[in-house]
Amino acid sequence: MNEIRAKGFKKLVTVNQALERFLGKIDKTPCPAEEVSVYNVFGRVLAEDVYSEVDVPPFDRAAMDGYAVKAADTQGASLNSPVIFRVVGEAYAGKGFKGEVKEHEAVKISTGAPMPKGADAVVMIEYTRRVNGSIEVYKSVSPGENVSEQGEDIKKGEKILSQGKVLTPFDASLLVSLKVLKVKVRKKPVVALIACGEELINPLNAKSPSDLSDKIIETNRTAFKGLTLKFGGVPLDLGIVGDDEKEIGERIRAGLEKADIVVISGGTSVGEKDLVPKVVQELGEPGIVVHGVAISPGKPVALASIDGKPVVCLPGYPVAAIIDFILFVRPLIELKLGIKEKRIVPTVKAILASRVASKTGTRHYVRVRLEEKNDKLYAYPIRISGSGILSSLVKSDGLLIVPEDIEGYEKGEEVEIIPFTTLLS
């Protein structure tokens, strides 16, 4: 680590390279499973495949309001030559007809009602006319017409949901319809959160205003807690540590014992007081896998594996730390949850209101504000630098990503913006 300090960040890697190296050195085993009520599965990740034990629908049922009949009896029916049927009963959803339909008999039936025994089609009500206890049918039907067959939606034994799926309200509704009231999902991974820096203070611990006079209020853990919850994890706040190697090591070890993922912010660069990489390197093998990524903001990130458990060392500057958290911690949470679906982040197209310059070889994350004018969406860059300006995130609506291989964008260019609303979904 002393060599790193001496050399600085001379060999930066791309985001993709960093993730590939990092994920290749950690234990990818998902968290254990737990059984939960189907009414509390929203956003949880399925831990096993689910197969249907029943047919849906569980019986042949009417797909239209009308009359259940034998299809063969309707042949030749027309406006000029209707076929007469005797109405022998009624069937409703939840209350079927108990008898059997015989030749030239009909049962008045509503959508969703079970088909009566002996009937194999439904004549839509608009092609009939009631005449006392009978009906005139003006249109012929084929067997199965206007009937939803048993198992038409889902067949018994069919796999309906796969492990690794993030469960939605639609999935829960389907499970209930199949009488599946409990499912196994992955336990949420615990993410230990630590802030490092002698200058930092939790405002709740300040006994008087003077305690804050020469300190910096620590904010990263607050953001990390929210992001951890948003991404499906459980935050474990391990507080603030000073610039002391022993204290830093003890706190990280506590995180390794209690959590699935350890995140520490501050002290990750190459200055004399940036002790975190050195401490992490001495905690176990293989240690630091990546130190320095070609992104702005967020370059000083360090990614480590301690006996297979991930440790993510983030910069202290809030904007850089938050962007790095999204880039490097979110994939870890998803990995421990066993998510197999590819996450799609929708973008919106906007016209760039001013030029954005960038340096080739570095991926830039530009905070932008979106504004609609004359039915066109414009993106106003708030700032491309200033990784410590937390308010720039609050004033932004999303991020413009400038790839490593281009030198920025010109004013008036159409660009793709990732709104924060979709980035954090």
N, C-alpha and C positions, 0 to 999 in steps of 0.2 A: 504493500500500500504506500510505503514511502516513495517507491519508484513512481507510482501514479502521481503523487503530489509533485514530484520533480518534473515529470513529463507533461502534466496537464492532460487535457483531452485531445490527444493527437490522432487517435484512431477511433473516430466515432462510427457507430453502426446505425443502420436504418431501423425504423420501427419494426418492420417485418423481420429483419435479421435478429433484432433483440428478442422478439417474442419467440422466434424459432429456437434460439439458443437457450433461452430461459425455460420454456415449456419442456424442452428436451432433458432438463436436469431435475425436474421436480416429480414428486409422486402424483400421478394423475388419477389415482383411485377416488371415485366419488364418495361423498359422505354416506354414512349408513342410512338405511331406510327407516321410516316410521309410518304407522298407520294412522290416518286422519279421516274425519268425517267428510263425505263428499260435499257437504255444505260449507266447508272451510278450505277448499283446495285452490281457490283462485290465486293464480300466480305461482303455485307450487309446481315442482317438477316430478313427473311420474317416474317411479323407480322400477316399474315392471310393466310388461305388456298386459293389456286388458282385453279379454275375449268375452264375447256375448254368450250368455247361457240360455238366452231365449231368442225367439224370432220377433222381429218388429216390422209390421204389426204382428201381434200374436195370433191373429185369425184373419181370414178374408173379410174385408170391410168395404162399405160403400164409399166411393170417391166423390159421389154427387148426391144431391137430394133427388128423389124420384121413386121408382117402384122396382123392387127386386122381382125378377121373373126368370123363367127358363128361356134362354135366348132363342132356341129353336121355335118356340111358339110365336115369336114376333116376325118371322119371315113373311115377306109380302106386305107388311104394314105400310100404309101411305095415307096422305090426306084424303084421298078419294076412297080408300078402302081400309079403314082402321080395323085393328084386331081388338076384340073385346076380351077383357080379363076380369075375373071376379076378385075383389079385394077381400083378403081373408085375415088381415091384421096389420100391425104397425111395428116398426123397429126403430129405436133411437140409440144414440151413442150412450153406452152404459146400460142399456136395457134392450136385449134382443128379442126376436120372435121365437117362441118355444116350439112351434109346430113345424111342419114340413110343407114346402110349396109344391103343389101338384100342377098338372098340365092346365094351362090357361088360368092360373091363379097368380095373384100379385100381392106383395106386401109393401105397404108404404114405408119408405126407409129414408133416414136422414144421413148426412155425411158423417162417416166415422162409425156408424152402427155395424155390428157384425152381420154378415150375409146369412140369411136364413138357409136352413138345410133344404136342398132341392133347387135353389136358385143359383144361377151362374152369371147373371148380368143385371145391370141397372139401367132402366129407361129413364132418361132425364125428365123431370117433371114438366118441362116446357113442351115435350112431345106427347103429352097425354091430356085427356079431359075427363074429369070425374062425372059420372052419370049414375046417381044414386049409389048403389053398393058395388058398382063396377067402374072400370076405366076404359076409355078408348085410346089405343096406342097408334100413333101416326108414323112411327119410324122404327125400323128393325134394328136390332143390336146383335153383336157377335158375342160368343162366350168370353167372359172376362172383361167386357167393355164396362167402363166406369166402376171398376172394382180394383181395390188395392189388395194384392195377394199377400197371404201370410209370408213374412220374411222378405217382402219386397224392399224394405229399407235396410234391414240388417238381418242376416241369417244366423241361426244358432251356431256357435263355434267360430264365427268370424272375428278376426282381430280388429278392434275398433279404435284403440289408442295404443301408441307405442311408447316404450320407456324413453325418457329424455325429453318428452313433450312438456312445454310449459302450459299448464292447464288454464283454460278460459271458462267464462260462464257458460259458453255453448257446450263445452266438454262436460261440465258438471250437470247440465240439463240432460244431456244424452245418457250419462251414467245413471241418473235417477230414473230415467225412462226404462233402463235395463235392470232396475232394482238393485243396482250396485251402490250401496250406501257408505262403503268405506274403501279407500284405496291406499296403496303404499306410495309414499313420496319421499324424496331425499330430505334429510335433515338439512337445515340451513347452516352453511359454513360460518364459523366464528372468525371474525377479523379483528385482531388486536391492533389498536391505534395508539401510537406513541408520538409525542412531539419532543424535539431535542433543541435545546438552546438556553444558555444562561440568562438571556435577555427576555425570555418569554414568561408570561404570567397568566394564570386563569383569573379573570376579574372577580370571580366568586371568592377567591382566596385573599383578595386585597382587604386589609383591615382599615385602611384609610386612603384618601386620594393621593397622599404622598407616596404610597407603595407603587402607584402606577406612573409616577413622574419620569422614571428612567427605564421603564420596562415597555415591552411590546405585548399587547393583548394577543394571546394565541387563538387563532381562528381555524386552523386547518382541521383539527379533530372534529369541529362542528360540521364542516362541509363533508368530511369523510364519513361521519356517522350517517348523515342523510343519504349520501351516495351508496353506502353499504346496504342500507335498508332498501333503497330504490332498486339495487341490482340483485336483491334476494338473499343477502347475508345478515348476520347478527353482529353488530359492533360491540367490541369490548374495549372500553376506554381505560388505558393504562397510564394516563396522565402525562406530565411533562418531566423530562429529565434534563439535568444540567450538562455542561460540557466536561463530563468526567467519564473516562473510559470504563471504569469499574461499574459505575451507576448505569451507564448505557448498556453494558453487557448483561447486568442483572435484569434489567427491564426487558430486554429482548428475549432472554432465556425464559422469563415469566410468560411472555407472549407465545413462545414456542411450546411451552407446556400446556397452556390453556386454550390456544386457538389453532385454527387450521391455516391461517394466513397472518403474517405479521407485517404491519406497515408502520414505518417511522419516517417522519418528515423533519428536515433540517440537518445540517452537518454532513451533507452528502457530496459536496464539491471537492476541490483539491487544495483548499486553504489549510493553514496550520491548525485551525480549530474544527476542521471538518473531520471529526473522529469516527463517524459512524461506519464508513467502509472498512476501516482498519479493524474496528471491533468485530464487525460481522465476519470478516475474513478469518478471524481467529476462533469463531464459535464452532465451526465444523466444516465438513467437506460437502460439496466442492467449494463452498464459499461464494465469492463474487463471480458471477457468470458474465455480466455486462456492467460496464461503468462508463456512461457517456453515450447518449443517443443523439443522432443528428436531427433534432427537432427544436423548434423555438415557439413558445417558451417550453422549458422542461429538460434541457440538455443534461443537467447533472444527475439524472436518475441512475441508481445502481440496483441491479437485480441479482439476488443471491438465492442459493439453495443450501439449507442446512440439514443434512441427512434426509433430503427429499422434501423438506417443508419450505415453502416459499417465503422469502423475506424481501420486501420491496422498500427501498430507501429513496424517498422523494425529496425534492428540493424544499427549502423552507418558504420560498416565495409562493403566496397563495394561488395565483393563476397557474403557474408552472406546476405546482403540486396537484391541483385539481385536474388539469389536462392529463398529467402522467397517471393519476389515479384511474381515470376513465380508460386510458390506453392499456395499462398494465395490470391493474387490480381487477377490473371488471372481468377480463378473460379468466382470471384465476377463480373468481366466484362462480362463474358459469361452468368452469371445468369441475369444480368440487360439487356442483349441483347436478352434474351429469347431463347438462343440456346438449341435445344433439341437433336441434334445429339451427339452421344458419340465421343469424340475426341480420335483418334487413333494416338499414337506417335510411328512411326516405329523405330526399332532398327537395328543395324548392329552387327554381331558377329566378335569378334577379339580375338587374343591370347594375354594374359597379359604378358608384357615384364618384369615385376618385381613384387614382392610380394606387396600386399596391406593389411595392418593390419587395423583392426577396433575394436571398443568396442561394445560388444553385448548390446542390449537395445537402441542403437542409430543408426539411419539411416545416412549413410555417402554418401556425394556427392563428388566423386573424379573427378577432372579435368584431362582429358587424351588427349594426342596427338596421332593421328592415322597415321600409316605409312605402306605402302604396300611393302612387300619383298617376292620375289619368289612366287608370286601369292597368298600370304597369308597376311591378315591384322593383324597388331600388335597394341596394345594399350600401350602407354607409360605414366604411371602416372606422372603428373607434380607436383602435391602436394595434400595431403589429409588434410593438415592444412593450416594456413595462410589465414584467411578470409578477410584480408585487402589487399592482393596482387592482385590488379586489373589486372596487366599484365598476371597473370596466366590464366585468362579467354581468353585473346587475343591470347595467345600461345596455347590454347586448341582447340580441334575439337569437343569435346563433354563431356558427363558426364557418369561415371560409378557409378551406384547406388548400394551401399552395404546395403542389408536389415538389419533390427534390430536384426534378429535371427541368424546371422552368424558372425564368427570372421575373416572376410576378405577373400581374395582370394590369392591363391598361384601362383607363377610365372609359366607360361605355361598353366594355365587354360583358357578355352574358356569362354569369358564373353560377355554380351550384353551391347553395348554402345548406348546411345542416342545422336546422332549428334546434334549440335546446330542448324544446318539448318532445321532439322525436329522438334526439340523442340520448336523453335520460329515460326513455320509455323502455 
